[in-house]
């Protein structure tokens, strides 16, 4: 390990903040300069991501790599500890991809009020929070990064959102903050129950294993984490903030929220809750599985009831994250692998759907499904891209969405020892029915928006097809959705060893 490896993760996390600080010194009127500073900052992070990808040791993805360990808040024994393994790496790479694509898309798509300086600074701070969450190995450091994400997204929705933006942003903030409050209580409880020595995730898991903490106490502590992470996912019934936040957020906010922010919750389950409290996880797993399959069906039925395209895509996220949570609830390596793949696939596919929805809103000035139509006639390239994204979202084999859903359903057939086979097989059947509903609402959406002829009000309007900046932002996502569908081992190869290690504590 060379000297650069010792601080590459710190660079990855804080380069966006450095970019934001530089932008603060530049006058607001210099819009082009702001765009370039933001883009270069995000591309430097992406280049460092390529360095991580190339130098990562794939022979042992369980081992934490590029680790950093320095004193931080000694009085509470919290340390500045970073590291990545086979589960952190794909999610960090997803974040490093999405942010520059969002900045490229923003080049000529800035929402009102027009203020590129503030908008891009907020996007860069958000970037730091997301990357830090995936790299943190200390619970307090994890919590700080987890919370850093909250304020920029609140402003992104509250300032640049739609008509009901203030309601949506406050609802998002309060829901997430309530979950975070319970989560930090759980972290502190773990700290004191294990002797008050460390907040390091690996050390805490070992301490819990050798200590004699009562199972009822572990179940309560897990419950606090479940609330914190579950609201962020969001799992049914804590999902009600999501459709409002997505519908009111600007396009860029919706993409970041769908592609990365929701994954902070599922990542928390895989990284913290399951490895540290395996006994409590076994107690909670049937309930998590139940809420996951309810979310799958409820999200699908919610989609069928929507009249707004963005709101429909938001409800589809509730259903898709249900498959991720079902995979996690099986407590098997197969299920955890499926969950991480599902996070990456959902990030790419739903991010692309929100991008297309944003461009449609810009051209039609509405996302009311009954007013749209004839997209394949008026803007054929965009119509085909929307078709590709909807097919990927419904889980068509050969595209990334399939490997997020199918293995999660399959994992429920044979859950970890200690879980009821019959119950999880029932969940499997319900989840499989959910895929039929998914095909129903996504094909219905595509048929209403892309087929036929344009409605009378848009019959003579000249609708510009895909712009250059849109191609630049969407093409990497299109390529990856196809590549991961054909070669799923690109992600499974990273996650498999870590998933097996986590599942080993459940005897799976």
For each residue, the residues with C-beta under 8 A, 3 or more apart:
1: 5 6
2: 5 6
3: 6 7
4: 7 8
5: 1 2 8 55 66
6: 1 2 3 66 68
7: 3 4 10 11 68
8: 4 5 11 12 48 51 52 66
9: 12 13 52 66 68 82 83 84 135
10: 7 13 14 68 82
11: 7 8 14 15 48
12: 8 9 15 45 48 49 52 92 96 131 135
13: 9 10 16 82 128 131 132 135
14: 10 11 17 18 128
15: 11 12 18 19 41 44 45 48
16: 13 19 20 41 42 45 99 124 125 127 128 131
17: 14 20 21 124 125 128
18: 14 15 21 22 41
19: 15 16 22 23 37 38 40 41 42 124
20: 16 17 23 24 41 121 124 125
21: 17 18 24 25
22: 18 19 25 26 37 41
23: 19 20 26 34 37 38 117 120 121 124
24: 20 21 121
25: 21 22
26: 22 23 30 33 34 37 117
27: 30
28: 31 34 115 117
29:
30: 26 27 33 34
31: 28 34 35 116 117
32: 35 36
33: 26 30 36 37
34: 23 26 28 30 31 37 38 116 117 120
35: 31 32 38 39 103 106 107 116 120
36: 32 33 39 40
37: 19 22 23 26 33 34 40 41 120
38: 19 23 34 35 41 42 103 120 121 123 124
39: 35 36 42 43 100 103 104
40: 19 36 37 43 44
41: 15 16 18 19 20 22 37 38 44 45 124
42: 16 19 38 39 45 46 96 99 100 103 124 127
43: 39 40 46 47 100
44: 15 40 41 47 48
45: 12 15 16 41 42 48 49 96 99 127 131
46: 42 43 49 50 96 97 100
47: 43 44 50 51
48: 8 11 12 15 44 45 51 52 96
49: 12 45 46 52 53 92 93 96
50: 46 47 53 54
51: 8 47 48 54 55
52: 8 9 12 48 49 55 56 66 84 89 92 93
53: 49 50 56 89 93
54: 50 51
55: 5 51 52
56: 52 53 61 65 84 89 494
57: 60 61 63 65
58: 61 493 494
59:
60: 57 63 497
61: 56 57 58 85 86 89 493 494 495 496 497 498
62: 85 86 497 498 501
63: 57 60 85
64: 67 83 84 85 137 202
65: 56 57 83 84 85
66: 5 6 8 9 52 82 83 84
67: 64 81 82 83 137
68: 6 7 9 10 80 81 82 83
69: 79 80 81
70: 79 80 81
71: 74 79 80
72: 78 79 80 138 141
73: 76 77 78 140
74: 71 77
75:
76: 73 140 199
77: 73 74 191 196 197 198 199
78: 72 73 138 139 140 141 199
79: 69 70 71 72 138 141 198 199 200
80: 68 69 70 71 72 138 141
81: 67 68 69 70 136 137 138 141 200
82: 9 10 13 66 67 68 135 136 137 141
83: 9 64 65 66 67 68 88 135 137
84: 9 52 56 64 65 66 88 89 92 134 135
85: 61 62 63 64 65 88 89 498
86: 61 62 89 90 494 495 496 497 498
87: 90 91 267 270 271 340 494 495 498 499
88: 83 84 85 91 92 134 135 267 271
89: 52 53 56 61 84 85 86 92 93 494
90: 86 87 93 94 340 343 344 491 494 495
91: 87 88 94 95 134 260 263 267 340 343 344
92: 12 49 52 84 88 89 95 96 131 134 135
93: 49 52 53 89 90 96 97
94: 90 91 97 98 259 260 263 343 344 347 348
95: 91 92 98 99 127 130 131 134 260
96: 12 42 45 46 48 49 92 93 99 100 131
97: 46 93 94 100 101 476 477 480
98: 94 95 101 102 255 256 259 260 347 351
99: 16 42 45 95 96 102 103 123 124 126 127 256
100: 39 42 43 46 96 97 103 104
101: 97 98 104 105 255 472 473 474 476 477
102: 98 99 105 106 123 252 255 256 473
103: 35 38 39 42 99 100 106 107 120 123
104: 39 100 101 107 469 472 473
105: 101 102 109 251 252 255 355 358 469 470 473
106: 35 102 103 109 110 116 119 120 123 252
107: 35 103 104 469
108: 467 469
109: 105 106 251 252 358 359 362 469
110: 106 114 115 116 119
111: 119 160 250 251 252
112: 160
113: 159 160
114: 110
115: 28 110 118 119
116: 31 34 35 106 110 119 120
117: 23 26 28 31 34 120 121
118: 115 121 122 159
119: 106 110 111 115 116 122 123 156 160 252
120: 23 34 35 37 38 103 106 116 117 123 124
121: 20 23 24 38 117 118 124 125
122: 118 119 125 126 152 155 156
123: 38 99 102 103 106 119 120 126 127 152 156 252 256
124: 16 17 19 20 23 38 41 42 99 120 121 127 128
125: 16 17 20 121 122 128 129 148 151 152
126: 99 122 123 129 130 149 152 153 156 256
127: 16 42 45 95 99 123 124 130 131
128: 13 14 16 17 124 125 131 132 145 148
129: 125 126 132 133 145 146 147 148 149 152
130: 95 126 127 133 134 145 149 256 260 261 264
131: 12 13 16 45 92 95 96 127 128 134 135
132: 13 128 129 135 136 141 144 145 148
133: 129 130 136 142 145 146 149 264 267
134: 84 88 91 92 95 130 131 267
135: 9 12 13 82 83 84 88 92 131 132
136: 81 82 132 133 141 142 144 145
137: 64 67 81 82 83 141 142 200 201 202
138: 72 78 79 80 81 141 142 199 200 201
139: 78 142 143 187 190 191 199 200 201 204 272
140: 73 76 78 143 144 187 199
141: 72 78 79 80 81 82 132 136 137 138 144 145 199
142: 133 136 137 138 139 145 146 201 268 272
143: 139 140 146 147 180 183 184 187
144: 132 136 140 141 147 148
145: 128 129 130 132 133 136 141 142 148 149
146: 129 133 142 143 149 150 180 183 264 268
147: 129 143 144 150 151 180
148: 125 128 129 132 144 145 151 152
149: 126 129 130 133 145 146 152 153 261 264
150: 146 147 153 154 173 176 177 180
151: 125 147 148 154 155
152: 122 123 125 126 129 148 149 155 156
153: 126 149 150 156 157 172 253 256 257 261
154: 150 151 157 158 169 172 173
155: 122 151 152 158 159 169
156: 119 122 123 126 152 153 159 160 161 249 250 252 253 256
157: 153 154 160 161 165 168 169 172 245 248 249 250 253
158: 154 155 161 165 166 168 169 170
159: 113 118 155 156 165
160: 111 112 113 119 156 157 165 249 250 253
161: 156 157 158 164 165 168 169 248 249 250 253
162: 165 168 247 248 249
163: 248
164: 161 167 168 244 247 248
165: 157 158 159 160 161 162 168 169 248 249
166: 158 169 170
167: 164 170 171 244 248
168: 157 158 161 162 164 165 171 172 241 244 245 247 248 249
169: 154 155 157 158 161 165 166 172 173 245 248
170: 158 166 167 173 174
171: 167 168 174 175 240 241 244 245
172: 153 154 157 168 169 175 176 241 244 245
173: 150 154 169 170 176 177
174: 170 171 177 178
175: 171 172 178 179 231 234 238 240 241
176: 150 172 173 179 180 231 232 241
177: 150 173 174 180 181
178: 174 175 181 182 227 231
179: 175 176 182 183 227 228 229 230 231 232 238
180: 143 146 147 150 176 177 183 184 228
181: 177 178 184 185
182: 178 179 185 186 223 224 225 227 228
183: 143 146 179 180 186 187 224 225 227 228 229 268
184: 143 180 181 187 188 228
185: 181 182 188 189 224
186: 182 183 189 190 221 222 223 224 225 228
187: 139 140 143 183 184 190 191 199
188: 184 185 191 192
189: 185 186 192 193 217 220 221 224
190: 139 186 187 193 194 204 208 221 276
191: 77 139 187 188 194 196 198 199 204
192: 188 189 195 196
193: 189 190 208 211 213 217 221
194: 190 191 197 198 204 207 208 211 213
195: 192 207 211
196: 77 191 192
197: 77 194 203 207
198: 77 79 191 194 203 204 207
199: 76 77 78 79 138 139 140 141 187 191 204
200: 79 81 137 138 139 203 204
201: 137 138 139 142 204 205 271 272 275 276
202: 64 137 205 206
203: 197 198 200 206 207
204: 139 190 191 194 198 199 200 201 207 208 276
205: 201 202 208 209 275 276
206: 202 203 209 210
207: 194 195 197 198 203 204 210 211
208: 190 193 194 204 205 211 213 218 276 277
209: 205 206
210: 206 207
211: 193 194 195 207 208
212:
213: 193 194 208 217 218
214: 217 218
215: 218 219 279 280 283
216: 219 220
217: 189 193 213 214 220 221
218: 208 213 214 215 221 222 277 279 280
219: 215 216 222 223 280 283 284
220: 189 216 217 223 224
221: 186 189 190 193 217 218 224 225 277 280
222: 186 218 219 225 226 273 277 280 281 283 284
223: 182 186 219 220 226 227 284
224: 182 183 185 186 189 220 221 227 228
225: 182 183 186 221 222 228 229 268 269 272 273 277
226: 222 223 229 230 273 284 288
227: 178 179 182 183 223 224 230 231 238
228: 179 180 182 183 184 186 224 225 231 232 265 268
229: 179 183 225 226 232 233 264 265 266 268 269 272 273
230: 179 226 227 233 234 235 238 265 291
231: 175 176 178 179 227 228 234 235 238 241 265
232: 176 179 228 229 261 262 264 265 268
233: 229 230 238 239 262 265 266 321 324 325
234: 175 230 231 238 239 241 242 262 265 318 321
235: 230 231 238 239 265 288 291 292 295 321 322 325
236: 239 291 292 294 295 298 299 318 322
237: 240 291
238: 175 179 227 230 231 233 234 235 241
239: 233 234 235 236 242 243 295 299 318
240: 171 175 237 243 244
241: 168 171 172 175 176 231 234 238 244 245
242: 234 239 245 246 262 314 317 318
243: 239 240 246 247 302 311 314 315 318
244: 164 167 168 171 172 240 241 247 248
245: 157 168 169 171 172 241 242 248 249 257 314
246: 242 243 249 254 257 258 310 311 313 314 317 354
247: 162 164 168 243 244 308 310 311 314
248: 157 161 162 163 164 165 167 168 169 244 245
249: 156 157 160 161 162 165 168 245 246 253 254 257
250: 111 156 157 160 161 253 254 358
251: 105 109 111 254 255 354 355 357 358 359 361
252: 102 105 106 109 111 119 123 156 255 256 358
253: 153 156 157 160 161 249 250 256 257
254: 246 249 250 251 257 258 310 314 354 357 358
255: 98 101 102 105 251 252 258 259 351 354 355 358
256: 98 99 102 123 126 130 153 156 252 253 259 260 261
257: 153 245 246 249 253 254 260 261 262
258: 246 254 255 261 262 313 314 317 346 347 350 351 353 354
259: 94 98 255 256 263 347 348 350 351
260: 91 94 95 98 130 256 257 263 264 347
261: 130 149 153 232 256 257 258 264
262: 232 233 234 242 257 258 265 266 317 321 346
263: 91 94 259 260 266 267 343 346 347
264: 130 133 146 149 229 232 260 261 267 268
265: 228 229 230 231 232 233 234 235 262 268 269
266: 229 233 262 263 269 270 321 324 325 328 339 343
267: 87 88 91 133 134 263 264 270 271 343
268: 142 146 183 225 228 229 232 264 265 271 272 273
269: 225 229 265 266 272 273 274 325 328
270: 87 266 267 273 274 328 336 339 340 502
271: 87 88 201 267 268 275
272: 139 142 201 225 229 268 269 275 276
273: 222 225 226 229 268 269 270 276 277 281
274: 269 270 277 278 281 328 331 336 502 505
275: 201 205 271 272 278 502 505
276: 190 201 204 205 208 272 273
277: 208 218 221 222 225 273 274 280 281
278: 274 275 281 282 505 506
279: 215 218 282 283
280: 215 218 219 221 222 277 283 284
281: 222 273 274 277 278 284 285 331 506
282: 278 279 285 331 416 418 419 506
283: 215 219 222 279 280
284: 219 222 223 226 280 281 287 288
285: 281 282 288 289 329 330 331 415 416 419
286: 289 290 329 419 420 423 424
287: 284 290 291
288: 226 235 284 285 291 292 325 328 329
289: 285 286 292 293 325 326 329 330 412 423 424 427
290: 286 287 293 294 427
291: 230 235 236 237 287 288 294 295 325
292: 235 236 288 289 295 296 322 323 325 326 329 427 431
293: 289 290 296 297 322 326 427 430 431 434
294: 236 290 291 297 298 322
295: 235 236 239 291 292 298 299 318 319 321 322 325
296: 292 293 299 300 319 322 323 326 430 431 434
297: 293 294 300 301 319 430 433 434 437
298: 236 294 295 301 302 318 319
299: 236 239 295 296 302 303 315 316 317 318 319 320 322
300: 296 297 303 304 315 316 319 434 437 438 440 441
301: 297 298 304 305 437
302: 243 298 299 305 306 315 318
303: 299 300 306 312 315 316 319 437 441 442 445
304: 300 301 437 440 441 444
305: 301 302
306: 302 303 309 311 312 315 369
307: 311 368 369 370
308: 247 311 312 367 368 369
309: 306 312 313 357 360 367 368 369 372 445 449
310: 246 247 254 313 314 354 357 361 367
311: 243 246 247 306 307 308 314 315
312: 303 306 308 309 315 316 369 441 445
313: 246 258 309 310 316 317 350 353 354 357
314: 242 243 245 246 247 254 258 310 311 317 318
315: 243 299 300 302 303 306 311 312 318 319
316: 299 300 303 312 313 319 320 350 353 393 438 441 442
317: 242 246 258 262 299 313 314 320 321 346 350
318: 234 236 239 242 243 295 298 299 302 314 315 321 322
319: 295 296 297 298 299 300 303 315 316 322 323 434 437 438
320: 299 316 317 323 324 342 346 350 393 404 405
321: 233 234 235 262 266 295 317 318 324 325 346
322: 235 236 292 293 294 295 296 299 318 319 325 326 431 434
323: 292 296 319 320 326 327 338 342 404 405 408 409 431 434
324: 233 266 320 321 327 328 338 339 342 343 346 404 408
325: 233 235 266 269 288 289 291 292 295 321 322 328 329 339
326: 289 292 293 296 322 323 329 330 335 408 409 411 412 427 431
327: 323 324 330 334 335 336 337 338 339 342 407 408 411
328: 266 269 270 274 288 324 325 331 335 336 339
329: 285 286 288 289 292 325 326 335 415 424 427
330: 285 289 326 327 334 335 408 411 412 414 415 416 419 424 508
331: 274 281 282 285 328 335 336 415 416 419 503 506 508
332: 335 336 411 414 415 416 503 506 508
333: 336 337 496 499 500 502 503 508
334: 327 330 337 338 407 410 411 414 499
335: 326 327 328 329 330 331 332 338 339 407 408 411 412 415 503
336: 270 274 327 328 331 332 333 339 340 495 499 502 503
337: 327 333 334 340 341 407 492 495 496 499
338: 323 324 327 334 335 341 342 403 404 406 407 408 410 411
339: 266 270 324 325 327 328 335 336 342 343 408
340: 87 90 91 270 336 337 343 344 491 495 499
341: 337 338 344 345 400 403 404 407 484 488 491 492 495
342: 320 323 324 327 338 339 345 346 403 404 405 408
343: 90 91 94 263 266 267 324 339 340 346 347 404
344: 90 91 94 340 341 347 348 400 404 484 491
345: 341 342 348 349 392 400 401 403 404 481 484
346: 258 262 263 317 320 321 324 342 343 349 350 401 404
347: 94 98 258 259 260 263 343 344 350 351
348: 94 259 344 345 351 352 400 477 480 481 484
349: 345 346 352 353 389 392 393 399 400 401 481
350: 258 259 313 316 317 320 346 347 353 354 393
351: 98 255 258 259 347 348 354 355 477
352: 348 349 355 356 385 389 392 474 477 478 481
353: 258 313 316 349 350 356 357 386 389 390 393
354: 246 251 254 255 258 310 313 350 351 357 358
355: 105 251 255 351 352 358 359 470 473 474 477
356: 352 353 359 360 382 385 386 389 474
357: 251 254 309 310 313 353 354 360 361 367
358: 105 109 250 251 252 254 255 354 355 361 362
359: 109 251 355 356 362 363 382 466 467 470
360: 309 356 357 363 364 367 372 375 382 449
361: 251 310 357 358 364 365 366 367
362: 109 358 359 365
363: 359 360 379 463 464
364: 360 361 367 371 372 458 463
365: 361 362
366: 361 371 372
367: 308 309 310 357 360 361 364 372
368: 307 308 309 371 372
369: 306 307 308 309 312 372 445 448 449
370: 307 448
371: 364 366 368 455 457
372: 309 360 364 366 367 368 369 375 448 449 455
373: 448 449 450 451 452 453 454 455
374: 377 378 450 451 452 453 454 455 458
375: 360 372 378 379 380 382 383 386 449 450
376: 380 383 384 450 451
377: 374 380 383 453 454
378: 374 375 454 458 461 463
379: 363 375 382 383 463 464 465 466
380: 375 376 377 383 384 465
381: 384 385 465 466
382: 356 359 360 375 379 385 386 465 466
383: 375 376 377 379 380 386 387 450
384: 376 380 381 387 388
385: 352 356 381 382 388 389 466 474 478
386: 353 356 375 382 383 389 390 446 449 450
387: 383 384 390 391 446 450
388: 384 385 391 392 399 478 481
389: 349 352 353 356 385 386 392 393 481
390: 353 386 387 393 394 442 443 445 446
391: 387 388 394 396 399 442
392: 345 349 352 388 389 395 396 399 400 401 481 485
393: 316 320 349 350 353 389 390 401 438 442
394: 390 391 401 435 438 439 442 443
395: 392 399 401 402 404 405 406 435 438 439
396: 391 392 399 401 402
397: 402 406 485
398: 402 482 485 486
399: 349 388 391 392 395 396 402 481 482 485
400: 341 344 345 348 349 392 403 404 480 481 482 484 485 488
401: 345 346 349 392 393 394 395 396 404 405 481 485
402: 395 396 397 398 399 405 406 485
403: 338 341 342 345 400 406 407 484 485 488 491 492
404: 320 323 324 338 341 342 343 344 345 346 395 400 401 407 408
405: 320 323 342 395 401 402 408 409 431 435
406: 338 395 397 402 403 409 410
407: 327 334 335 337 338 341 403 404 410 411
408: 323 324 326 327 330 335 338 339 342 404 405 411 412 431
409: 323 326 405 406 412 428 431 432 435
410: 334 338 406 407 413 428
411: 326 327 330 332 334 335 338 407 408 414 415
412: 289 326 330 335 408 409 415 424 425 427 428 431
413: 410 424 425 428
414: 330 332 334 411 421
415: 285 329 330 331 332 335 411 412 419 420 421 424 508
416: 282 285 330 331 332 419 503 506 507 508
417: 506 507 508
418: 282 506 507
419: 282 285 286 330 331 415 416 423 424
420: 286 415 423 424
421: 414 415 424 425
422: 425 426
423: 286 289 419 420 426 427
424: 286 289 329 330 412 413 415 419 420 421 427 428
425: 412 413 421 422 428 429
426: 422 423 429 430
427: 289 290 292 293 326 329 412 423 424 430 431
428: 409 410 412 413 424 425 431 432
429: 425 426 432 433
430: 293 296 297 426 427 433 434
431: 292 293 296 322 323 326 405 408 409 412 427 428 434 435
432: 409 428 429 435 436
433: 297 429 430 436 437
434: 293 296 297 300 319 322 323 430 431 437 438
435: 394 395 405 409 431 432 438 439
436: 432 433 439 440
437: 297 300 301 303 304 319 433 434 440 441
438: 300 316 319 393 394 395 434 435 441 442
439: 394 395 435 436 442 443
440: 300 304 436 437 443 444
441: 300 303 304 312 316 437 438 444 445
442: 303 316 390 391 393 394 438 439 445 446
443: 390 394 439 440 446 447
444: 304 440 441 447 448
445: 303 309 312 369 390 441 442 448 449
446: 386 387 390 442 443 449 450 451
447: 443 444 450 451
448: 369 370 372 373 444 445 451
449: 309 360 369 372 373 375 386 445 446
450: 373 374 375 376 383 386 387 446 447
451: 373 374 376 446 447 448
452: 373 374
453: 373 374 377 459
454: 373 374 377 378 458 459 461
455: 371 372 373 374 458 459
456: 459
457: 371 461
458: 364 374 378 454 455 461 463
459: 453 454 455 456
460:
461: 378 454 457 458
462:
463: 363 364 378 379 458
464: 363 379 467
465: 379 380 381 382
466: 359 379 381 382 385 470 471 474
467: 108 359 464 470 471
468: 471 472
469: 104 105 107 108 109 472 473
470: 105 355 359 466 467 473 474
471: 466 467 468 474 475
472: 101 104 468 469 475
473: 101 102 104 105 355 469 470 476 477
474: 101 352 355 356 385 466 470 471 477 478
475: 471 472 478 479
476: 97 101 473 479 480
477: 97 101 348 351 352 355 473 474 480 481
478: 352 385 388 474 475 481 482
479: 475 476 482 483
480: 97 348 400 476 477 483 484
481: 345 348 349 352 388 389 392 399 400 401 477 478 484 485
482: 398 399 400 478 479 485 486
483: 479 480 486 487 490
484: 341 344 345 348 400 403 480 481 487 488 490 491
485: 392 397 398 399 400 401 402 403 481 482 488
486: 398 482 483
487: 483 484 490
488: 341 400 403 484 485 491 492
489: 492 493
490: 483 484 487 493 494
491: 90 340 341 344 403 484 488 494 495
492: 337 341 403 488 489 495 496
493: 58 61 489 490 496
494: 56 58 61 86 87 89 90 490 491
495: 61 86 87 90 336 337 340 341 491 492 498 499
496: 61 86 333 337 492 493 499 500
497: 60 61 62 86 500 501
498: 61 62 85 86 87 495 501 502
499: 87 333 334 336 337 340 495 496 502 503
500: 333 496 497 503 504
501: 62 497 498 504 505
502: 270 274 275 333 336 498 499 505
503: 331 332 333 335 336 416 499 500 506 508
504: 500 501 507 508
505: 274 275 278 501 502
506: 278 281 282 331 332 416 417 418 503
507: 416 417 418 504
508: 330 331 332 333 415 416 417 503 504
